[in-house]
Amino acid sequence: MSKRLLLISQRAEDKAFAAEVALEAGLDLLLAEDPIKGAELVDSQEPAVVFVDVTTEAQFVAFETALQEKVGLFSDKINLNAIHFLSSSDLTEVPFLIQSPIFGHFVFRNYGDVKVSGPHYGRIVKSSQAERAFDLTVLLKPGAKIQIVKLQSTSQKQEAVEAIKSYLEAAKFQTRMATSIANAVDELLMNAMFDAPIDEMGKTIYSQTPRSTVIALTGKHEVEMKVGFDGDYIAITAVDKFGSLDKVKLMKHIAKIYTDEEYKVKSSVAGAGLGLATVFHSGGSFYFVSESRTRTEVTVFFKRTDSYREFKDQFRFISTQFYF
Amino acid sequence: MLNVVKEQKGSALLVRLSGSVEESVNFDQLIGPPPPELIVSSKEIPRINSVGVKAWIKYFQSAQAKGTKLTFIECSTAIAEQINLISNFTCGGTVESIYVPFACTSCKSELVGLFKTADLKKLNLKLPELKCTKCGGKAVFDDIPEEYFGFLAR
C-alpha cells in the first residue's frame, strides 16, 4: 500500500476534513469525484486509506459495485479495514453500512472546526495503520497526560466512575458532560468485566451473572482503565485480555435505538444491551481495537465544549480494528 | 447508591428517589409492592446506567401490569434523557414535570428550571430565558430541543 489517502466525494467539507486528516496521518491526499474514478485510483494507486461519501444507500451501492468490478472486494489492492464511510445520517439511519462486510469505520459528518476534528481523526487513522493499534498515547495530542488504573475487583467500578466524574469537573467539564462521560466509563468497564470474559469454547462466562456480583479481576480477568486528556479531547480506554469482541454484535448494539419501539426486558441475560448506543447518542466516539483471544481495547472520546448542546452534537465516529 | 423517602399524599404514595441508579438497585426492596397510585420524584437522580434502566423498566412495568397509576414528577435531566431515548421508560405513566437544563451565557454556570409538561407543550420548544442565580446574566436552554423535548410529541 502507498502512503496515500483517497477521498471519494464531491463535498467541500469532506475535502477540508480529509486534508487535515491526511496531514496529521502523514498521507498524501488523492481526490476522486465519483466511485468509478475512485475505483480506478484504488487500482492504479493502491491507497492506504479510503474515505468515501456514502450518505445515501445508492452512493454506497455505487461504491461497492465500482470496487467489485475494478479490483474485487477482496483484492490485495485495498485493505477493507481501511475504508472509512462518511455520512450525514446518524448510525441508526444507515443499516446498509453497518451490515456491510466492508464496514470498518463510520464518520458522522458534523465536523465542526476541521482544524480540531481533522487532526483528531487523523490520529485514529495513523493508529489504525500501525501493526497493532493498542496505544492511547498516539490517539491524543502530544504531551497529553495518561493515567492507568488497574482494577482489582468488579466492586471498584463505581469508585472508578465517580473518580472520573470528579476529575472531569476539576478539568472544567460541565457537570452534565462529566456525568455523560462517567456513564460511558461505567458501560465500558461493565462490558470489560462481564461481557468480555469467555471460556475456551468462546462462550461468555458471565452473561447471566448479575452485574452487582463481586468478582476478583486477576490473571486473564484483569481489567485496566486508561485516561488521557489533551486539552480538547478526553479519551478513556477499558482494556481486557480476552479479545472476544464480535463486530456484528457490537454494531447491532450501537445502532439499536428504542425511541419508537419498546425496550423488552430480557431475564435470560444480566446485561441490558443499551450502554453503547446511549454513549454514542450522548456525543461519544468509539475506537474498538481487538486481537482475537488476546486483548480488546475500547476507547471513548469526548470533546470538551462550551455548552452541553455542542457537546451532544459534536463530531463523532466509530472506528474498528480487528486482528485475527 | 439509591435511597428513597416515602410520603403518603392522599391515596397516592410519593417516593422521592436520590442517588445513582445502577446495578445494585433493587426497586422491590426500596419501594416495596406497587400501591394503586404511585408518584415518583427523580429530582435527585444525577445518573442512571444501562443496568439501572433495565431494573427501572422491570419494576415499573410490573407496577403497570398490576394496575398501578404511575405519575413521574420533577424528572432530573438524567431521567428526562432516558424518557426520550426509550419509548416505554415511563411504562404507561404520566410525566407531569421535568427539569430543563440552562446555561448562563456570561459565567457559564449550569442551571435547571422545573417545568410542567403541559406548559412545555404550550411553549412549543421556545423556552424563556432565565436569570443566572450566580451572576444575574442571561441563561438559555442548553440542549437540543428536538431531542430533549422529543417525548412531548409521543
Chai-1 contact restraints between the chains, C-beta under 6 A:
chainA,res_idxA,chainB,res_idxB,connection_type,confidence,min_distance_angstrom,max_distance_angstrom,comment,restraint_id
A,Q174,B,E110,contact,1.0,0.0,6.0,A-B,restraint_1
A,T175,B,E110,contact,1.0,0.0,6.0,A-B,restraint_2
A,T179,B,R47,contact,1.0,0.0,6.0,A-B,restraint_3
A,N183,B,N49,contact,1.0,0.0,6.0,A-B,restraint_4
A,D186,B,N49,contact,1.0,0.0,6.0,A-B,restraint_5
A,R211,B,E23,contact,1.0,0.0,6.0,A-B,restraint_6
A,R211,B,V51,contact,1.0,0.0,6.0,A-B,restraint_7
A,S212,B,E23,contact,1.0,0.0,6.0,A-B,restraint_8
A,S212,B,S24,contact,1.0,0.0,6.0,A-B,restraint_9
A,Y258,B,I86,contact,1.0,0.0,6.0,A-B,restraint_10
A,Y258,B,S87,contact,1.0,0.0,6.0,A-B,restraint_11
A,T259,B,S87,contact,1.0,0.0,6.0,A-B,restraint_12
A,E262,B,S87,contact,1.0,0.0,6.0,A-B,restraint_13
A,E262,B,N88,contact,1.0,0.0,6.0,A-B,restraint_14
A,Y263,B,I86,contact,1.0,0.0,6.0,A-B,restraint_15
A,Y263,B,N88,contact,1.0,0.0,6.0,A-B,restraint_16
A,V265,B,K54,contact,1.0,0.0,6.0,A-B,restraint_17
A,V265,B,I57,contact,1.0,0.0,6.0,A-B,restraint_18
A,V265,B,K58,contact,1.0,0.0,6.0,A-B,restraint_19
A,A272,B,S50,contact,1.0,0.0,6.0,A-B,restraint_20
A,A272,B,V51,contact,1.0,0.0,6.0,A-B,restraint_21
A,A272,B,V53,contact,1.0,0.0,6.0,A-B,restraint_22
A,A272,B,K54,contact,1.0,0.0,6.0,A-B,restraint_23
A,L274,B,S50,contact,1.0,0.0,6.0,A-B,restraint_24
A,L274,B,V53,contact,1.0,0.0,6.0,A-B,restraint_25
A,G275,B,S50,contact,1.0,0.0,6.0,A-B,restraint_26
A,S307,B,A103,contact,1.0,0.0,6.0,A-B,restraint_27
A,S307,B,D142,contact,1.0,0.0,6.0,A-B,restraint_28
A,Y308,B,D142,contact,1.0,0.0,6.0,A-B,restraint_29
A,Y308,B,D143,contact,1.0,0.0,6.0,A-B,restraint_30
A,R309,B,D142,contact,1.0,0.0,6.0,A-B,restraint_31
A,R309,B,D143,contact,1.0,0.0,6.0,A-B,restraint_32
A,R309,B,I144,contact,1.0,0.0,6.0,A-B,restraint_33
A,K312,B,I144,contact,1.0,0.0,6.0,A-B,restraint_34
